């Protein structure tokens, strides 16, 4: 995904809207797409990150009822207003109450995934009513065994890594899977270049093997 036009088309935006959204002069964008000029590498990297974040949020919201985007729902803070992701998650938990962070948010809690720009989708286990009350909340289950939960001194509760991995593989269509790929890469580095200790159910084994290959390549690009 190293082409600016491909990134723009991924978002379904025309040149004017794409330029406005990501703060690019329109004539500069036209020059990049026509090949008259090449965008700097750091700009491509930044755009990839921002577009992936926007695409993830768009896909996640598409799975929620259409009324989720209504004005009558409460709005949680986004991560863009915080220096540390954990500070954002702590405020989110304080607002939502008794929830267990899941999927990408669980990975952010344990530090194995840094997250995207301006995150606002929240994946959790908790009362299903939260999805009806708050914009951007995705409740993937109402209960979870305490044996699968980590609780920190500052009050964050999130799924253990093995459970998060299983949940991610089982909900592959919900995520862009960058989070779990990055987290698996970090796990491999921290465990003497192995995936020892992870227990994957047989139905998900093939998916895990594929993501483990991508995890090994993650920091080589």
Protein Blocks (a to p, Z undefined) as FASTA:
>chain_A
ZZfklmmmmnopafklmmmmnopafklmmmmmnopaccdfklmmmmmmmmmmmmmmmmmm
mmpcfklmpmkbccdddfklpfblklmmmmmmmmnopaddehjllmmmnopagbjehiab
dcddddfklmmmpghiacfbfbdcfklpccdfkopacddfklmmmmmmmmmmmpgolmmm
mmmmmmmmmnooiaehiacdfklmmmmmmmmmmmmmmmmZZ
